[in-house]
């Protein structure tokens, strides 16, 4: 049974259709990418998966649970990194981890996490004083602190320099290596190509293609995922 | 440590690390009272005020300053900032409801308000011989009702505002009349009769505070109105509150 199963998901805000019949499945242990331009419906889909939003129609199963009905049960088993979510500037890194650890029934060891995400030297630093890459590492650590089975990472490397991006990718691979399934939301093709086992390409609220990066390149007859993305989303217009 | 205690401990640390509001909330009311008392004539019995001294009438007004600042500036600012930064949204993805964060904020502000008011009473007593409240329990009850109604307005401002800046703007709309009717800009005794009577019922309830203090007894209707403000304010804040 897939870890995530989405069938014909629909969501509108007033007259604007954000998600227009999306279906995909994510298997346990894979890194699955949701690719698309801004406004393609990625974030709304992910918010429905987390139970933050109620879908208009369609079926969603995450870890065998219905997010809308079993949100609290789901939050204990899913770690989340949100796009553009900050912490209070005067909160220290270790304090943030310890605070979030207290929210979960079976949290990870804070010291182990600090080491794994290379934050040991910054454990007493204020969040507001960290660099962009360090802040992202903290938000990944917070997504992992509850020992989740699924980690949802939204626009993980937006605004990071090339070194910090590569460093963050290495960490995501490390997360999967510990058995956590990763749902990665991104609009960077190189990131998806490098990290994802399979991707779903979103365009105007629909999934226009699903498969491994290699399959998508072959389908589109292009040599890079970037070109494949442009070809696939253009044909859907 | 349970989750709410952990959140409250963390929020307290954060509050102390940006100590402006804490220091202002605790020290400012007492400092204002000291300054006012230093004005010649403030500590002399005044026939115009029925034999009371102006300083005695000023103490409740100073309490208004303290409550208004915490309730209408500090609370909406803190909550709106958390929403703006996505902290409330981030919390909503954990097993802990963001309402715990609001609870912690309210608790911290209640403690700061009580500390500031306690200090004010002490300073007034020591420096200017202002007697302690004659009906301490009634005074405390009025104070708590006034505090809850003010804090509810602060949460309502935070609820309907999208940003910290806007919350400050909304709160200012409540801040100015509260200060005015509370006798902060002009002693209440100098306000026209009709404004004084309106002010009797405006949170945080300067008149009932004063009545409980000097011992003339509090009119139940004033307490009922205060309680009404508290209930309606809380209900509206809960109804309109957005986590993102």
Interface residues (C-beta under 8 A of the other chain):
Chain A: X50 X52 X72 X75 X76 X78 X80 X82 X84 X85 X86 X87 X88 X90 X91 X95 X98 X99 X100 X102 X103 X104 X105 X142 X146
Chain B: X1 X3 X6 X7 X10 X13 X14 X17 X18 X82 X85 X86 X87 X89 X90 X92 X93 X94 X95 X96
